[in-house]
């Protein structure tokens, strides 16, 4: 999966997004990326804000609708 058009998404947010899209929970993402859950939650919150969505499902659907998933 690629976040193709949104340059404001950081490399770390992209890593988090890929795992969100795969259905990982924040704690699983934190363990996988060796981050704190708080950091993962902040990345998720920032991606939701940037995309104007309110939850992970909407974020993934938004990315798909906007051609941001490869």
Secondary structure as the mmCIF struct_conf table of DSSP 4:
data_model
#
loop_
_struct_conf.conf_type_id
_struct_conf.id
_struct_conf.beg_label_comp_id
_struct_conf.beg_label_asym_id
_struct_conf.beg_label_seq_id
_struct_conf.end_label_comp_id
_struct_conf.end_label_asym_id
_struct_conf.end_label_seq_id
BEND BEND1 UNK A 5 UNK A 5
TURN_TY1_P TURN_TY1_P1 UNK A 7 UNK A 8
BEND BEND2 UNK A 9 UNK A 9
HELX_RH_AL_P HELX_RH_AL_P1 UNK A 11 UNK A 21
TURN_TY1_P TURN_TY1_P2 UNK A 22 UNK A 23
HELX_RH_AL_P HELX_RH_AL_P2 UNK A 26 UNK A 33
TURN_TY1_P TURN_TY1_P3 UNK A 34 UNK A 34
HELX_RH_AL_P HELX_RH_AL_P3 UNK A 37 UNK A 51
TURN_TY1_P TURN_TY1_P4 UNK A 52 UNK A 52
BEND BEND3 UNK A 54 UNK A 55
HELX_RH_AL_P HELX_RH_AL_P4 UNK A 56 UNK A 65
TURN_TY1_P TURN_TY1_P5 UNK A 66 UNK A 67
#
